[in-house]
Amino acid sequence: MSDTAFRCGYVAILGRPNVGKSTLLNRLLGQKISITSNKPQTTRHRILGIHSTRDAQVLYVDTPGLHTDARTAINRYMNRTASNVIQDVDVILFLVESLAWGRDDEAVLKRIAGTSVPVILVINKVDKIRDKKQLMPFLEKLTGMYAYRGVVPLSASKGDNIPALETMVEGLLPVNPPVYPDEQLTDKSMRFIAAEIIREKLMRRLYKELPYSLTVEIEQYKEGPEQVQINAVIWVERESQKGIVIGKKGEGLKAVGTQARHELEKILDQKVCLKLWAKVRSGWSDDERHLRSFGYTDE
């Protein structure tokens, strides 16, 4: 096998909720594909990010955070989505936060330990550690738990040490031809991306009130010569939540719509007409039938 042969494979980004998986994916791609917020469990679906270089095509798979407390149907769906990915990849990036290790991290490692897939331990948020000497005992503790193929401390938000991770990942990929065209960044449709961007703006605006009680459904996505028409429904579980989303005199819905429209216009390089409605569907997040109708399906 030649070291110069083209390599291509799937790389799962796994970790507990709110450890920085989506931020890492966006940094590796050099473009925003996966939405982010300060709230855990922002990512609900499997997101594929495609990074093509001269020598390799890396198919990064961002996953929902694995967590031990899965009480509702949507929580169980997210756990299934992350767990299913483990069986179908060539490399696993196990992302943990520097100097932070807890029950959910242990649960992720337990799932990873049952596979034969090479695992790279990625220590995120090292830029927040003032005294770097504190990191050594933490690294020794973690590397004593599992036979990792490599360890990379980095900062996903600032980009520190990202090239070292990319080099290590490419070296572990199998020799394969590329799966996707060089210019393609994800396998998700613009319809899906539009729904996610709207949900991100809602989560960032309403992170204290109801981040987990809402989802977004695109009712119309129509491309025209002058503009893209997008009609979307924001589903909540109670009438009181609908009022929070809409805001006083509609200012909440208007602000979210403006922010989402601006971001979509940048992505599409075209004018966007975005219309939003808030509606109630009681108990949608704990109902398998409702989840499927909103696109939460086991792919």
VOPAGU-2260 file (C-alpha; in pm, 1 decimal, decimal comma):
REM VOPAGU-2260
SITE   aa  ch    i         X         Y         Z
SITE  MET   A    0       0,0       0,0       0,0
SITE  SER   A    1     147,8     334,0    -103,8
SITE  ASP   A    2     154,7     616,7     150,1
SITE  THR   A    3      68,4     855,0    -134,7
SITE  ALA   A    4    -250,3     666,2    -229,6
SITE  PHE   A    5    -573,0     865,1    -197,6
SITE  ARG   A    6    -757,3     804,0     128,5
SITE  CYS   A    7   -1124,3     841,0     205,4
SITE  GLY   A    8   -1333,5     740,4     504,8
SITE  TYR   A    9   -1589,2     830,9     770,0
SITE  VAL   A   10   -1485,6     996,2    1096,3
SITE  ALA   A   11   -1736,3    1020,4    1383,1
SITE  ILE   A   12   -1716,2    1310,2    1628,1
SITE  LEU   A   13   -1846,8    1171,7    1957,1
SITE  GLY   A   14   -1876,9    1315,3    2304,6
SITE  ARG   A   15   -2116,8    1420,7    2574,8
SITE  PRO   A   16   -2356,2    1713,3    2517,6
SITE  ASN   A   17   -2209,5    2064,3    2493,5
SITE  VAL   A   18   -1846,0    1957,0    2455,8
SITE  GLY   A   19   -1794,5    2139,1    2123,9
SITE  LYS   A   20   -1858,3    1875,1    1855,6
SITE  SER   A   21   -2039,7    2106,6    1613,2
SITE  THR   A   22   -1784,2    2384,2    1666,0
SITE  LEU   A   23   -1508,1    2134,4    1584,7
SITE  LEU   A   24   -1684,9    2016,7    1268,0
SITE  ASN   A   25   -1732,2    2373,6    1145,9
SITE  ARG   A   26   -1366,0    2450,8    1217,2
SITE  LEU   A   27   -1245,0    2140,0    1030,7
SITE  LEU   A   28   -1456,2    2233,3     727,3
SITE  GLY   A   29   -1369,6    2602,0     737,3
SITE  GLN   A   30   -1741,4    2675,2     700,9
SITE  LYS   A   31   -2050,5    2653,3     917,3
SITE  ILE   A   32   -2249,6    2336,4     850,7
SITE  SER   A   33   -2366,1    2237,0    1199,8
SITE  ILE   A   34   -2557,2    2481,3    1420,5
SITE  THR   A   35   -2419,9    2579,3    1760,2
SITE  SER   A   36   -2541,9    2733,0    2084,2
SITE  ASN   A   37   -2441,5    2737,2    2449,4
SITE  LYS   A   38   -2712,8    2485,4    2533,1
SITE  PRO   A   39   -2644,6    2110,3    2543,7
SITE  GLN   A   40   -2815,5    1890,3    2283,0
SITE  THR   A   41   -2832,6    2161,7    2017,0
SITE  THR   A   42   -2743,1    1900,4    1753,8
SITE  ARG   A   43   -3032,2    1656,1    1705,0
SITE  HIS   A   44   -2940,7    1482,8    1378,7
SITE  ARG   A   45   -2642,4    1317,3    1214,9
SITE  ILE   A   46   -2464,6    1591,4    1016,7
SITE  LEU   A   47   -2213,5    1492,8     747,6
SITE  GLY   A   48   -1934,6    1739,2     670,7
SITE  ILE   A   49   -1713,4    1669,6     367,4
SITE  HIS   A   50   -1352,5    1791,4     372,2
SITE  SER   A   51   -1163,6    1731,1      47,5
SITE  THR   A   52    -788,0    1781,6       8,1
SITE  ARG   A   53    -537,6    1678,9    -258,7
SITE  ASP   A   54    -463,0    1350,3     -80,9
SITE  ALA   A   55    -784,5    1263,8     104,0
SITE  GLN   A   56   -1155,5    1310,8     147,4
SITE  VAL   A   57   -1257,0    1307,8     512,9
SITE  LEU   A   58   -1626,0    1249,0     580,7
SITE  TYR   A   59   -1679,9    1392,9     928,0
SITE  VAL   A   60   -1999,7    1288,4    1106,3
SITE  ASP   A   61   -2124,1    1526,1    1376,3
SITE  THR   A   62   -2357,0    1352,7    1621,2
SITE  PRO   A   63   -2594,4    1448,0    1902,3
SITE  GLY   A   64   -2432,0    1434,0    2244,3
SITE  LEU   A   65   -2460,0    1093,5    2410,2
SITE  HIS   A   66   -2615,0    1129,5    2754,6
SITE  THR   A   67   -2728,3     896,4    3030,3
SITE  ASP   A   68   -3056,1    1072,7    3113,4
SITE  ALA   A   69   -3275,6     991,8    2809,9
SITE  ARG   A   70   -3628,6    1035,7    2943,6
SITE  THR   A   71   -3817,8    1150,7    2633,1
SITE  ALA   A   72   -3857,8    1009,1    2282,9
SITE  ILE   A   73   -3641,8    1281,3    2129,9
SITE  ASN   A   74   -3362,6    1212,8    2381,3
SITE  ARG   A   75   -3376,5     843,0    2297,5
SITE  TYR   A   76   -3371,2     926,1    1926,3
SITE  MET   A   77   -3055,8    1137,2    1972,1
SITE  ASN   A   78   -2883,4     859,6    2166,5
SITE  ARG   A   79   -2972,3     606,8    1892,7
SITE  THR   A   80   -2843,5     839,8    1622,8
SITE  ALA   A   81   -2506,7     881,5    1794,9
SITE  SER   A   82   -2476,2     511,5    1883,7
SITE  ASN   A   83   -2559,4     392,5    1530,8
SITE  VAL   A   84   -2280,4     604,3    1383,4
SITE  ILE   A   85   -2016,0     418,1    1587,7
SITE  GLN   A   86   -2068,3      98,3    1388,6
SITE  ASP   A   87   -2022,4     258,4    1046,4
SITE  VAL   A   88   -1707,1     470,0    1062,3
SITE  ASP   A   89   -1333,7     427,0    1005,2
SITE  VAL   A   90   -1210,3     658,8    1282,7
SITE  ILE   A   91   -1365,4     799,5    1601,6
SITE  LEU   A   92   -1280,1    1137,2    1752,1
SITE  PHE   A   93   -1367,4    1118,3    2120,8
SITE  LEU   A   94   -1407,9    1480,0    2224,2
SITE  VAL   A   95   -1379,2    1575,6    2590,2
SITE  GLU   A   96   -1347,9    1910,4    2764,3
SITE  SER   A   97   -1012,0    1989,8    2924,1
SITE  LEU   A   98   -1007,6    1927,3    3301,1
SITE  ALA   A   99   -1370,8    1811,2    3292,0
SITE  TRP   A  100   -1466,0    1443,6    3315,0
SITE  GLY   A  101   -1798,8    1311,0    3431,4
SITE  ARG   A  102   -2063,6    1042,0    3411,2
SITE  ASP   A  103   -2168,4    1123,5    3052,8
SITE  ASP   A  104   -1803,7    1111,6    2935,7
SITE  GLU   A  105   -1769,2     767,8    3095,7
SITE  ALA   A  106   -2086,1     651,1    2919,3
SITE  VAL   A  107   -1949,1     760,3    2579,9
SITE  LEU   A  108   -1617,5     582,6    2642,1
SITE  LYS   A  109   -1803,1     266,1    2741,4
SITE  ARG   A  110   -1984,8     263,9    2405,7
SITE  ILE   A  111   -1665,4     335,0    2214,3
SITE  ALA   A  112   -1474,0      61,8    2397,8
SITE  GLY   A  113   -1694,2    -205,1    2240,4
SITE  THR   A  114   -1565,2    -132,8    1889,4
SITE  SER   A  115   -1243,5    -209,8    1700,8
SITE  VAL   A  116   -1241,9     134,9    1535,6
SITE  PRO   A  117    -925,9     343,9    1599,4
SITE  VAL   A  118   -1001,9     624,7    1846,2
SITE  ILE   A  119    -829,4     962,0    1875,6
SITE  LEU   A  120    -875,5    1139,1    2208,7
SITE  VAL   A  121    -937,8    1509,5    2143,0
SITE  ILE   A  122    -907,4    1743,4    2439,9
SITE  ASN   A  123   -1105,9    2059,1    2362,0
SITE  LYS   A  124   -1103,3    2408,7    2516,2
SITE  VAL   A  125    -735,2    2396,0    2620,3
SITE  ASP   A  126    -719,8    2771,4    2552,8
SITE  LYS   A  127    -920,3    2821,2    2874,5
SITE  ILE   A  128    -650,0    2664,9    3092,5
SITE  ARG   A  129    -415,5    2931,5    3229,2
SITE  ASP   A  130    -166,1    2689,0    3382,5
SITE  LYS   A  131     -97,9    2423,4    3118,0
SITE  LYS   A  132      75,1    2204,8    3379,5
SITE  GLN   A  133    -274,1    2118,7    3506,3
SITE  LEU   A  134    -336,8    1932,6    3181,4
SITE  MET   A  135     -75,2    1660,3    3235,0
SITE  PRO   A  136    -244,7    1473,3    3524,7
SITE  PHE   A  137    -573,9    1494,4    3332,3
SITE  LEU   A  138    -412,8    1345,0    3020,5
SITE  GLU   A  139    -247,3    1068,5    3222,3
SITE  LYS   A  140    -579,7     978,3    3380,6
SITE  LEU   A  141    -762,5     958,9    3047,2
SITE  THR   A  142    -492,2     776,7    2852,9
SITE  GLY   A  143    -485,4     513,9    3126,8
SITE  MET   A  144    -849,7     428,0    3054,8
SITE  TYR   A  145    -818,0     325,9    2687,7
SITE  ALA   A  146    -561,0     249,2    2417,7
SITE  TYR   A  147    -608,6     558,4    2201,2
SITE  ARG   A  148    -433,0     580,4    1864,4
SITE  GLY   A  149    -340,7     938,9    1943,9
SITE  VAL   A  150    -413,2    1234,4    2170,9
SITE  VAL   A  151    -463,9    1589,9    2041,9
SITE  PRO   A  152    -521,7    1887,8    2276,1
SITE  LEU   A  153    -681,2    2176,7    2083,9
SITE  SER   A  154    -922,5    2467,8    2079,9
SITE  ALA   A  155   -1207,8    2417,0    1832,8
SITE  SER   A  156   -1330,0    2774,3    1877,1
SITE  LYS   A  157    -989,0    2934,1    1811,1
SITE  GLY   A  158    -846,6    2673,0    1573,0
SITE  ASP   A  159    -538,7    2592,0    1784,4
SITE  ASN   A  160    -371,2    2261,3    1682,9
SITE  ILE   A  161    -635,5    2171,0    1422,4
SITE  PRO   A  162    -369,6    2082,6    1156,5
SITE  ALA   A  163    -220,0    1819,2    1390,8
SITE  LEU   A  164    -559,8    1653,4    1425,0
SITE  GLU   A  165    -618,6    1659,6    1048,5
SITE  THR   A  166    -282,0    1493,8     981,4
SITE  MET   A  167    -351,3    1220,4    1234,8
SITE  VAL   A  168    -701,1    1156,1    1096,0
SITE  GLU   A  169    -585,4    1129,6     734,7
SITE  GLY   A  170    -316,3     880,8     833,9
SITE  LEU   A  171    -579,5     645,5     979,0
SITE  LEU   A  172    -817,2     649,1     682,2
SITE  PRO   A  173    -835,3     354,4     441,3
SITE  VAL   A  174    -716,4     383,9      82,2
SITE  ASN   A  175   -1034,6     461,2    -113,1
SITE  PRO   A  176   -1148,1     688,4    -396,6
SITE  PRO   A  177   -1353,8     997,4    -300,2
SITE  VAL   A  178   -1726,6     950,4    -242,5
SITE  TYR   A  179   -1838,2    1307,2    -315,6
SITE  PRO   A  180   -1736,7    1583,5    -557,9
SITE  ASP   A  181   -1456,7    1811,2    -427,8
SITE  GLU   A  182   -1684,2    2114,1    -392,5
SITE  GLN   A  183   -1959,1    1940,2    -191,0
SITE  LEU   A  184   -1962,3    2024,4     182,1
SITE  THR   A  185   -2251,5    1816,4     318,3
SITE  ASP   A  186   -2513,8    1560,0     221,1
SITE  LYS   A  187   -2791,3    1766,9     377,3
SITE  SER   A  188   -3038,8    1961,6     162,7
SITE  MET   A  189   -3082,9    2337,7     182,4
SITE  ARG   A  190   -3432,3    2268,0     312,5
SITE  PHE   A  191   -3276,7    2088,9     613,1
SITE  ILE   A  192   -3009,5    2357,6     659,7
SITE  ALA   A  193   -3274,2    2632,8     655,0
SITE  ALA   A  194   -3473,1    2459,8     931,2
SITE  GLU   A  195   -3157,9    2417,4    1140,4
SITE  ILE   A  196   -3053,8    2782,0    1102,4
SITE  ILE   A  197   -3398,1    2900,7    1214,1
SITE  ARG   A  198   -3380,5    2662,6    1513,5
SITE  GLU   A  199   -3034,4    2791,0    1603,9
SITE  LYS   A  200   -3157,3    3151,7    1614,9
SITE  LEU   A  201   -3449,0    3043,1    1833,6
SITE  MET   A  202   -3224,2    2850,3    2073,1
SITE  ARG   A  203   -2984,5    3140,4    2108,1
SITE  ARG   A  204   -3267,5    3385,7    2169,3
SITE  LEU   A  205   -3473,3    3163,5    2399,9
SITE  TYR   A  206   -3200,0    2956,3    2565,2
SITE  LYS   A  207   -3333,4    3028,6    2913,9
SITE  GLU   A  208   -3699,3    2964,0    2834,2
SITE  LEU   A  209   -3764,3    2674,5    2598,0
SITE  PRO   A  210   -3474,6    2547,0    2385,9
SITE  TYR   A  211   -3590,5    2183,3    2388,2
SITE  SER   A  212   -3963,1    2241,6    2344,3
SITE  LEU   A  213   -3943,9    2363,6    1986,4
SITE  THR   A  214   -3867,4    2228,3    1642,5
SITE  VAL   A  215   -3885,6    2376,9    1293,8
SITE  GLU   A  216   -4066,1    2236,8     989,4
SITE  ILE   A  217   -4014,0    2381,1     639,9
SITE  GLU   A  218   -4351,3    2386,1     466,2
SITE  GLN   A  219   -4226,1    2544,7     144,0
SITE  TYR   A  220   -3880,8    2587,5      -8,5
SITE  LYS   A  221   -3907,0    2731,6    -357,7
SITE  GLU   A  222   -3615,4    2860,1    -562,4
SITE  GLY   A  223   -3693,0    3135,8    -811,6
SITE  PRO   A  224   -3486,9    3356,3   -1043,6
SITE  GLU   A  225   -3515,0    3657,9    -813,0
SITE  GLN   A  226   -3535,7    3501,7    -466,9
SITE  VAL   A  227   -3581,7    3187,6    -257,8
SITE  GLN   A  228   -3919,2    3159,6     -85,4
SITE  ILE   A  229   -3910,0    2975,6     250,1
SITE  ASN   A  230   -4217,7    2919,9     466,3
SITE  ALA   A  231   -4150,7    2760,3     804,8
SITE  VAL   A  232   -4353,1    2656,4    1107,5
SITE  ILE   A  233   -4203,3    2670,5    1457,6
SITE  TRP   A  234   -4371,9    2396,6    1658,7
SITE  VAL   A  235   -4394,8    2423,0    2037,3
SITE  GLU   A  236   -4572,7    2207,3    2295,6
SITE  ARG   A  237   -4789,6    2459,2    2481,9
SITE  GLU   A  238   -4983,7    2776,2    2405,2
SITE  SER   A  239   -4775,2    2973,2    2657,0
SITE  GLN   A  240   -4458,4    2872,6    2466,0
SITE  LYS   A  241   -4609,2    3001,6    2143,6
SITE  GLY   A  242   -4645,0    3342,8    2308,5
SITE  ILE   A  243   -4279,2    3336,8    2413,3
SITE  VAL   A  244   -4166,8    3255,3    2058,7
SITE  ILE   A  245   -4381,6    3529,5    1902,9
SITE  GLY   A  246   -4283,4    3786,6    2165,6
SITE  LYS   A  247   -4443,2    4119,5    2249,0
SITE  LYS   A  248   -4612,6    4259,2    1937,3
SITE  GLY   A  249   -4440,8    3987,9    1732,6
SITE  GLU   A  250   -4091,0    4123,1    1797,6
SITE  GLY   A  251   -3947,4    3779,9    1887,2
SITE  LEU   A  252   -4058,7    3613,1    1565,5
SITE  LYS   A  253   -3945,7    3914,6    1363,6
SITE  ALA   A  254   -3595,7    3915,5    1519,8
SITE  VAL   A  255   -3547,1    3541,7    1460,4
SITE  GLY   A  256   -3670,7    3576,7    1102,8
SITE  THR   A  257   -3433,5    3865,2    1030,4
SITE  GLN   A  258   -3129,4    3684,1    1172,4
SITE  ALA   A  259   -3208,3    3359,7     990,9
SITE  ARG   A  260   -3279,7    3537,8     662,8
SITE  HIS   A  261   -2947,8    3724,2     670,3
SITE  GLU   A  262   -2754,2    3401,8     727,6
SITE  LEU   A  263   -2944,4    3213,5     457,5
SITE  GLU   A  264   -2881,6    3493,9     207,3
SITE  LYS   A  265   -2507,7    3468,1     274,5
SITE  ILE   A  266   -2513,5    3091,7     217,6
SITE  LEU   A  267   -2730,7    3106,8     -93,9
SITE  ASP   A  268   -2585,7    3431,4    -230,1
SITE  GLN   A  269   -2942,4    3522,5    -321,3
SITE  LYS   A  270   -3233,0    3719,2    -177,0
SITE  VAL   A  271   -3451,8    3518,7      61,8
SITE  CYS   A  272   -3816,5    3577,9     153,0
SITE  LEU   A  273   -3867,1    3400,4     485,4
SITE  LYS   A  274   -4206,7    3366,8     650,7
SITE  LEU   A  275   -4244,1    3214,9     998,1
SITE  TRP   A  276   -4545,2    3090,7    1194,1
SITE  ALA   A  277   -4557,9    2956,3    1550,3
SITE  LYS   A  278   -4797,7    2667,8    1616,8
SITE  VAL   A  279   -4873,4    2425,3    1901,0
SITE  ARG   A  280   -4851,8    2046,7    1886,4
SITE  SER   A  281   -4885,9    1911,9    2239,8
SITE  GLY   A  282   -4620,6    1666,0    2356,5
SITE  TRP   A  283   -4444,4    1637,4    2017,8
SITE  SER   A  284   -4100,7    1571,7    2173,3
SITE  ASP   A  285   -4219,7    1255,1    2351,3
SITE  ASP   A  286   -4426,1    1112,0    2066,3
SITE  GLU   A  287   -4253,0     883,1    1813,4
SITE  ARG   A  288   -4516,4     950,9    1545,2
SITE  HIS   A  289   -4479,6    1328,2    1573,0
SITE  LEU   A  290   -4100,4    1296,4    1569,5
SITE  ARG   A  291   -4109,8    1098,1    1244,2
SITE  SER   A  292   -4339,1    1356,3    1085,1
SITE  PHE   A  293   -4083,3    1626,2    1174,2
SITE  GLY   A  294   -3797,9    1431,4    1014,0
SITE  TYR   A  295   -3652,9    1263,0    1323,5
SITE  THR   A  296   -3599,2     926,2    1158,1
SITE  ASP   A  297   -3326,9     665,5    1210,2
SITE  GLU   A  298   -3121,7     698,4     892,7
